[in-house]
Amino acid sequence: MNSSELQVRRQSIVITPDTKRVLLRPFVPVPGGAERTSRIVGQIMRLSDAEARRVLEGVLGEFRDRHRDAEGFFERRFNQLKPLLPSKFKPSKTKRLLIGSYFTCEYSLEAAALFNPSIVPHPDQSELETDSIRFIMSLRATGEGHISSIEFRTGTINKLGEVTVDSPNRYVSSAEERPDPVYEKSEFTTKLHDEGALTSATREILRPLSKKFRRSQLVTRIARFRKSHAKLTSVQNRSIEQAATWVDPNYTIRFSKTHELSERAIFPVSSYERNGIEDARFVRFTDDDGTVTYYSTYTAYNGREIRPQLIQTTDFTHFRIRSLSGDAATNKGMALFPRRIGGKFAMITRQNGESLYIALSDDVSRWIKPVRLLIPTHAWEFTQIGNCGSPVETEKGWLLLTHGVGPVRKYCIGAVLLDRDNPVKVIGQLPEPLIAPDESEREGYVPNVVYTCGAILHSRTLIIPYAMSDTATRIASIGIDELLGRMQ
């Protein structure tokens, strides 16, 4: 008997993209820039009050029911445009909202795909049936321009391993970014060091700052330093630019607590993410003192290069986004273990786009000296292997789901077992795929692919949500005892 005969159960649930789930986003007509903006605003201001009211009522009548607070978004959008408008410009509320609406558009988050899921226990486990668990599933939503963001779904798993996914409502909201976030000086200094940007110039800029400082304080220090140092070397200039841009991928966002989790979408904020937030791998992390934090690694993509990033939250309402540094944080597909090992954080990484590595660290945002863990050894993974989410702890070891790429770029999901106390040691592996795309899963945006960013173990059943050809999401399950018993 081989692993292809494992009793993997494909459940009936399929989570498909819904083009009706739309988000309000800023819209800037191009070409023309500020001149075109002024022309549009001028045309609106020349409308009579009655005509402006009539047009606005038509806009609100068409879009108010599609969003939680369309009027509030139009007002905020107008305020974002104020620096481009005359200082004495004082339009009525009607015209402020109307101006804001002209510089707003709807974005269909899921227009292209809803895929690459991860799954973690929900912070709230109250009011459940006996031996059931509530979960949060993250999903990569991809829309116009192939821009990816993170969405969420909730659901339950009963004692038999049967999954129910709650239906989302139609509303979607992006987060509010904290305008002047706080940074830790020690972390900032370390990251500049790792990027070769800790020079005499950046040391002098940082010296007066407190252990925790705000973005505005750093900007002020950089401006004062440049003003007082007329001549700077190219190395100093480059290091200052890196210090200034480092704050961009490090920010804090929050959602309204009144919005359901399925309404919250983490949409790209920094310039490093302008082309997408990809493949979030969430994990419920329990520290040695019992503190629980939800972390997620993801790939930030700006259209030219990728950057590994880290999300941190305790309540899925407030999120801290941080950049990762170190020579082990250079590629896609990083996945954090759900607890420390030997007092250190542990991370699965991929260094060369082909093999899997592991790294240990005292700092969850800094990863150095990776050790090779696995290389492609089976025919179905000769092209490359990668991880499929954070390892799942079992009594026999750490169960790590992998993906393998074989002939005709076919992606399959595999599994390996790592030693609990020394996860650098591989103690078991399935020689064949655990899940391979069947005929109903082969067609999609990227054909012949099954892929997951995380699984969950409940009542001796492993639940694996997975993407079908980068288009939609399905859920499979398998008994953990059967799976572990077949590892070689």
Legacy VTK file of the C-alpha trace (Angstrom):
# vtk DataFile Version 3.0
C-alpha trace
ASCII
DATASET POLYDATA
POINTS 488 float
0.000 0.000 0.000
1.367 3.469 -0.839
0.428 7.005 0.247
-1.814 7.540 -2.792
-4.232 5.141 -1.083
-4.530 7.261 2.035
-8.134 8.036 2.882
-8.086 11.769 2.141
-11.654 13.019 2.248
-12.581 15.961 0.050
-15.447 17.713 1.802
-18.282 19.267 -0.167
-17.373 22.865 0.700
-15.944 24.992 -2.097
-15.234 28.665 -1.394
-15.484 30.545 -4.676
-14.737 34.175 -5.586
-17.670 36.590 -5.292
-17.441 39.661 -7.535
-20.160 41.381 -5.472
-17.771 41.874 -2.565
-16.382 45.302 -3.393
-14.203 47.732 -1.497
-14.063 51.527 -1.801
-10.587 52.672 -2.820
-8.994 55.995 -3.836
-9.219 56.736 -7.559
-6.864 59.142 -9.297
-7.745 59.944 -12.933
-4.682 59.737 -15.159
-3.069 61.343 -17.042
-3.228 64.945 -15.842
-2.251 64.800 -12.189
-2.947 67.863 -10.069
-4.041 69.920 -13.084
-6.740 67.408 -13.978
-7.799 67.131 -10.345
-8.250 70.918 -10.177
-10.257 70.869 -13.394
-12.647 68.199 -12.103
-13.071 70.008 -8.773
-13.695 73.289 -10.617
-16.473 71.700 -12.679
-18.130 70.363 -9.533
-17.915 73.755 -7.793
-19.650 75.444 -10.737
-22.718 73.242 -10.228
-25.627 74.946 -8.533
-26.422 73.751 -5.014
-29.587 72.086 -6.281
-27.760 70.302 -9.117
-24.950 69.173 -6.809
-27.523 67.818 -4.348
-29.325 65.984 -7.140
-26.107 64.349 -8.418
-24.976 63.384 -4.901
-28.363 61.864 -4.070
-28.056 59.760 -7.215
-24.564 58.580 -6.214
-25.623 57.724 -2.659
-28.785 56.017 -3.883
-26.654 53.797 -6.133
-23.775 53.037 -3.751
-24.899 53.564 -0.145
-26.293 50.040 0.269
-23.145 48.458 -1.182
-20.916 49.797 1.635
-21.033 50.334 5.385
-20.208 54.046 5.222
-19.938 55.414 1.704
-20.493 59.004 2.890
-17.707 58.732 5.444
-15.316 57.415 2.783
-16.206 60.289 0.404
-15.533 62.805 3.199
-12.160 61.220 4.013
-11.286 61.138 0.332
-12.026 64.862 0.050
-9.750 65.538 3.030
-6.940 63.632 1.310
-7.287 65.974 -1.677
-7.223 69.206 0.370
-3.442 69.770 -0.023
-4.057 70.083 -3.785
-6.822 72.663 -3.356
-6.691 76.399 -2.558
-6.347 77.081 1.180
-9.458 79.291 1.192
-11.511 76.581 -0.511
-14.608 75.994 1.696
-17.208 73.880 -0.148
-20.488 72.797 1.402
-20.837 69.278 2.787
-22.775 68.273 -0.321
-19.966 69.366 -2.602
-17.291 67.875 -0.320
-18.963 64.474 -0.569
-19.491 64.876 -4.296
-15.840 65.793 -4.854
-14.783 62.784 -2.780
-16.989 60.496 -4.848
-15.293 61.544 -8.091
-11.965 60.410 -6.677
-13.243 57.065 -5.390
-13.745 53.737 -7.121
-14.971 50.279 -6.223
-12.474 47.429 -6.208
-13.679 43.847 -6.500
-11.280 42.033 -4.166
-12.128 38.533 -5.372
-12.704 39.225 -9.057
-9.942 36.821 -10.142
-9.484 34.354 -7.281
-9.967 33.434 -3.618
-7.317 30.912 -2.682
-4.174 29.885 -0.728
-5.855 29.519 2.686
-4.456 29.112 6.179
-6.477 28.187 9.272
-6.124 28.793 13.029
-8.304 28.385 16.136
-10.535 31.422 16.733
-9.755 33.507 19.873
-13.420 33.054 20.875
-14.333 29.422 21.603
-17.544 30.160 23.546
-21.029 28.715 22.913
-19.952 25.710 20.880
-21.207 22.147 20.756
-19.185 19.630 22.765
-15.844 18.727 21.117
-16.263 21.368 18.405
-13.852 24.182 17.596
-14.321 27.578 15.960
-11.699 28.661 13.412
-10.514 31.629 11.398
-9.450 31.021 7.818
-7.339 33.530 5.920
-7.633 33.665 2.141
-5.692 35.403 -0.589
-8.160 37.479 -2.597
-6.987 38.640 -6.032
-8.717 41.284 -8.124
-8.132 43.792 -10.919
-4.466 44.208 -11.806
-3.672 40.938 -10.002
-3.442 42.826 -6.694
-3.768 40.458 -3.746
-5.103 41.169 -0.263
-6.050 39.107 2.789
-9.646 38.216 3.620
-11.066 36.130 6.451
-13.791 33.553 6.969
-14.992 31.890 10.153
-16.500 28.474 10.756
-16.565 25.402 12.978
-15.220 21.851 12.992
-17.209 19.237 14.894
-15.901 16.150 16.685
-16.240 14.102 13.474
-14.014 16.485 11.542
-16.888 17.946 9.533
-16.369 21.577 8.579
-18.934 24.362 8.363
-17.954 27.756 6.928
-20.023 30.798 7.889
-21.458 32.747 4.961
-19.981 36.265 4.732
-22.190 39.296 4.206
-21.589 41.471 1.186
-19.784 44.321 2.938
-15.994 44.650 2.861
-13.898 47.324 4.576
-10.198 48.052 4.571
-8.337 48.961 7.734
-7.484 52.377 9.085
-3.732 52.960 9.191
-2.264 54.504 12.321
-0.900 57.819 10.983
2.222 58.104 13.162
3.284 54.610 14.280
5.820 53.838 17.000
9.069 51.957 16.337
11.543 50.264 18.656
15.008 51.751 18.333
16.818 48.453 18.936
14.840 46.679 16.205
15.315 49.576 13.814
19.078 49.587 14.433
19.347 45.840 13.900
17.498 45.972 10.600
19.694 48.803 9.330
22.729 46.715 10.308
21.400 43.669 8.451
20.855 45.775 5.328
24.295 47.372 5.506
22.791 50.775 6.270
24.094 51.376 9.798
26.619 54.094 9.005
27.991 57.086 10.911
25.169 59.127 9.391
22.312 56.873 10.486
23.885 56.349 13.916
23.938 60.111 14.438
20.328 60.409 13.261
19.182 57.721 15.692
21.272 58.795 18.702
18.846 61.381 20.215
15.746 59.249 19.642
14.141 57.418 22.569
13.964 53.638 22.892
10.574 53.964 21.238
10.071 56.720 18.700
7.444 57.878 16.229
7.730 58.028 12.458
7.409 61.823 12.540
10.382 62.062 14.918
12.570 60.057 12.546
11.499 62.205 9.580
12.373 65.345 11.533
15.783 63.956 12.535
16.611 63.036 8.932
15.612 66.501 7.686
17.737 68.237 10.349
20.716 66.001 9.654
20.617 66.710 5.916
20.307 70.433 6.573
23.331 70.456 8.875
25.494 68.198 6.675
25.876 69.750 3.261
28.328 67.146 1.974
27.542 63.468 2.344
29.191 60.454 0.762
27.196 58.204 -1.539
27.275 55.512 1.152
25.870 57.910 3.753
23.186 59.143 1.368
22.155 55.613 0.531
21.994 54.596 4.204
19.823 57.606 5.052
17.481 56.761 2.202
17.219 53.195 3.524
16.448 54.500 7.009
13.724 56.728 5.577
12.156 53.967 3.510
12.403 51.256 6.193
9.433 52.746 8.038
7.214 52.264 4.968
6.721 48.469 5.328
6.402 48.760 9.127
3.004 50.072 10.137
-0.083 49.470 12.273
-3.679 49.085 11.120
-7.000 48.573 12.860
-10.557 47.627 11.958
-13.835 48.573 13.551
-14.850 46.028 16.193
-18.437 46.357 14.944
-17.535 44.812 11.584
-17.724 41.047 11.192
-14.396 39.327 10.617
-15.409 38.441 7.058
-15.815 42.172 6.342
-12.184 42.956 7.172
-9.722 43.018 4.287
-6.005 43.693 4.739
-5.310 45.628 1.560
-1.812 46.776 0.501
-0.626 49.857 2.377
3.120 50.241 1.798
4.923 50.795 -1.493
6.516 47.352 -1.058
3.021 45.825 -1.313
1.614 47.879 -4.161
1.192 44.762 -6.311
-0.064 42.535 -3.547
-0.019 40.856 -0.158
0.487 37.204 -1.002
0.121 33.833 0.752
-0.424 34.659 4.417
0.534 31.771 6.711
-1.225 32.391 10.023
-0.291 30.481 13.167
-1.539 30.607 16.745
1.685 31.053 18.690
1.841 30.213 22.407
4.888 31.638 24.180
6.626 29.997 27.117
4.672 32.175 29.580
1.337 31.133 28.056
0.807 34.361 26.106
-1.017 33.788 22.826
-0.232 35.840 19.717
-1.351 35.225 16.154
1.488 35.674 13.682
1.483 35.428 9.932
4.275 35.616 7.414
3.406 36.855 3.936
5.088 37.977 0.744
4.971 41.673 -0.153
5.278 42.279 -3.894
5.835 45.644 -5.552
5.798 44.444 -9.147
9.563 43.910 -9.355
10.768 42.273 -6.162
9.440 40.368 -3.181
9.880 41.032 0.525
9.002 38.682 3.420
6.822 40.406 6.030
5.265 39.563 9.393
1.760 40.265 10.733
1.104 40.259 14.466
-2.299 40.411 16.228
-4.094 39.163 19.320
-7.675 39.976 18.331
-7.844 40.215 14.494
-8.892 43.846 14.970
-5.509 45.498 15.565
-2.605 44.366 13.371
1.068 45.260 13.507
2.964 44.740 10.253
6.743 44.359 10.423
9.543 43.716 7.963
11.819 40.721 8.436
15.594 40.898 8.258
18.575 38.574 8.181
20.029 36.239 5.568
17.301 33.639 6.188
14.538 36.151 5.382
15.145 36.455 1.679
12.544 34.329 -0.081
8.901 33.313 -0.186
7.179 30.758 1.960
8.404 31.398 5.483
6.357 29.669 8.201
6.674 30.088 11.969
6.428 27.170 14.402
3.539 27.535 16.905
5.820 27.664 19.952
9.458 28.150 20.895
11.853 25.222 20.673
14.662 25.252 23.212
13.738 28.818 24.109
13.996 30.070 20.515
11.560 30.936 17.751
11.748 28.509 14.821
10.978 29.231 11.176
10.785 27.160 8.003
12.351 29.113 5.132
13.254 28.686 1.469
16.590 30.125 0.465
17.154 29.210 -3.140
13.672 28.803 -4.628
14.198 25.058 -4.608
14.840 23.566 -1.144
13.574 23.958 2.420
15.617 25.365 5.288
15.050 25.988 8.993
16.277 28.819 11.216
16.186 29.524 14.970
16.123 32.990 16.491
15.715 34.997 19.697
13.889 37.681 17.688
10.744 36.844 15.719
11.557 39.517 13.133
15.229 38.606 12.522
16.384 35.345 10.943
19.992 34.341 10.266
22.103 31.238 9.634
19.502 28.933 8.049
20.197 25.194 7.972
19.122 23.076 5.013
16.235 20.776 5.906
15.000 19.135 2.683
15.963 18.957 -0.975
13.769 17.616 -3.795
14.145 13.837 -3.823
10.951 12.445 -5.401
9.862 12.659 -9.023
6.753 14.718 -8.193
8.908 17.438 -6.543
12.111 17.517 -8.604
11.536 21.135 -9.726
11.166 22.583 -6.221
9.737 22.042 -2.778
8.344 24.561 -0.319
6.303 24.613 2.840
2.520 24.653 3.021
2.106 26.495 6.293
3.297 26.292 9.872
4.170 22.847 11.258
1.463 21.062 13.267
2.598 19.520 16.538
1.743 15.857 17.140
2.902 13.382 19.767
5.223 11.813 17.177
6.772 15.016 15.905
6.175 18.167 13.892
3.980 17.472 10.863
5.071 19.787 8.055
2.938 19.977 4.928
4.990 20.722 1.823
4.358 21.484 -1.802
6.262 19.844 -4.603
6.491 20.917 -8.235
6.948 18.252 -10.881
6.410 17.709 -14.620
4.334 20.347 -16.465
4.563 22.552 -13.323
2.109 20.346 -11.462
1.857 21.271 -7.774
1.061 18.608 -5.163
0.851 18.675 -1.375
3.168 16.358 0.558
4.041 15.764 4.205
7.162 15.246 6.295
7.692 14.629 10.006
10.308 16.522 12.020
11.716 15.641 15.425
9.862 17.521 18.204
12.971 18.565 20.117
15.324 18.908 17.167
13.250 19.879 14.116
16.352 20.041 11.926
16.066 16.243 11.919
13.599 14.705 9.427
12.191 11.466 10.861
9.495 10.626 8.309
8.160 11.511 4.880
5.419 10.461 2.484
7.064 9.185 -0.714
4.003 10.177 -2.768
1.738 13.249 -2.658
-0.851 13.549 0.072
-3.109 15.594 -2.233
-2.706 15.897 -5.994
-5.094 17.870 -8.240
-7.950 15.693 -9.442
-9.900 16.321 -12.653
-12.252 18.785 -10.945
-9.307 20.844 -9.639
-6.999 21.069 -12.650
-8.590 24.040 -14.428
-8.180 27.602 -13.220
-6.063 30.745 -13.255
-2.943 28.578 -12.833
-3.783 25.003 -13.939
-2.710 21.779 -12.206
-2.087 23.272 -8.772
-3.187 22.370 -5.260
-1.680 24.508 -2.518
-2.282 25.402 1.114
-0.830 27.896 3.582
-1.795 25.982 6.715
-3.768 23.143 8.295
-5.341 22.506 11.718
-5.559 19.367 13.865
-8.811 18.659 15.734
-10.099 15.448 17.329
-7.433 13.326 15.617
-8.428 14.744 12.233
-6.185 16.952 10.127
-8.212 19.616 8.306
-6.493 20.955 5.186
-8.075 23.892 3.340
-6.375 24.168 -0.034
-6.453 26.157 -3.241
-7.545 24.672 -6.558
-5.505 26.013 -9.475
-5.170 29.473 -7.915
-8.892 30.128 -8.293
-11.032 28.777 -5.451
-10.650 26.935 -2.150
-11.634 23.437 -1.055
-11.315 21.545 2.231
-9.903 18.065 2.749
-9.444 15.976 5.880
-7.561 12.858 6.944
-7.159 10.946 10.175
-3.893 11.944 11.801
-3.153 8.403 13.011
-3.447 7.022 9.495
-1.207 9.761 8.127
1.486 9.395 10.780
1.383 5.633 10.436
2.337 5.874 6.774
5.354 8.120 7.178
8.574 6.436 6.106
LINES 1 489
488 0 1 2 3 4 5 6 7 8 9 10 11 12 13 14 15 16 17 18 19 20 21 22 23 24 25 26 27 28 29 30 31 32 33 34 35 36 37 38 39 40 41 42 43 44 45 46 47 48 49 50 51 52 53 54 55 56 57 58 59 60 61 62 63 64 65 66 67 68 69 70 71 72 73 74 75 76 77 78 79 80 81 82 83 84 85 86 87 88 89 90 91 92 93 94 95 96 97 98 99 100 101 102 103 104 105 106 107 108 109 110 111 112 113 114 115 116 117 118 119 120 121 122 123 124 125 126 127 128 129 130 131 132 133 134 135 136 137 138 139 140 141 142 143 144 145 146 147 148 149 150 151 152 153 154 155 156 157 158 159 160 161 162 163 164 165 166 167 168 169 170 171 172 173 174 175 176 177 178 179 180 181 182 183 184 185 186 187 188 189 190 191 192 193 194 195 196 197 198 199 200 201 202 203 204 205 206 207 208 209 210 211 212 213 214 215 216 217 218 219 220 221 222 223 224 225 226 227 228 229 230 231 232 233 234 235 236 237 238 239 240 241 242 243 244 245 246 247 248 249 250 251 252 253 254 255 256 257 258 259 260 261 262 263 264 265 266 267 268 269 270 271 272 273 274 275 276 277 278 279 280 281 282 283 284 285 286 287 288 289 290 291 292 293 294 295 296 297 298 299 300 301 302 303 304 305 306 307 308 309 310 311 312 313 314 315 316 317 318 319 320 321 322 323 324 325 326 327 328 329 330 331 332 333 334 335 336 337 338 339 340 341 342 343 344 345 346 347 348 349 350 351 352 353 354 355 356 357 358 359 360 361 362 363 364 365 366 367 368 369 370 371 372 373 374 375 376 377 378 379 380 381 382 383 384 385 386 387 388 389 390 391 392 393 394 395 396 397 398 399 400 401 402 403 404 405 406 407 408 409 410 411 412 413 414 415 416 417 418 419 420 421 422 423 424 425 426 427 428 429 430 431 432 433 434 435 436 437 438 439 440 441 442 443 444 445 446 447 448 449 450 451 452 453 454 455 456 457 458 459 460 461 462 463 464 465 466 467 468 469 470 471 472 473 474 475 476 477 478 479 480 481 482 483 484 485 486 487
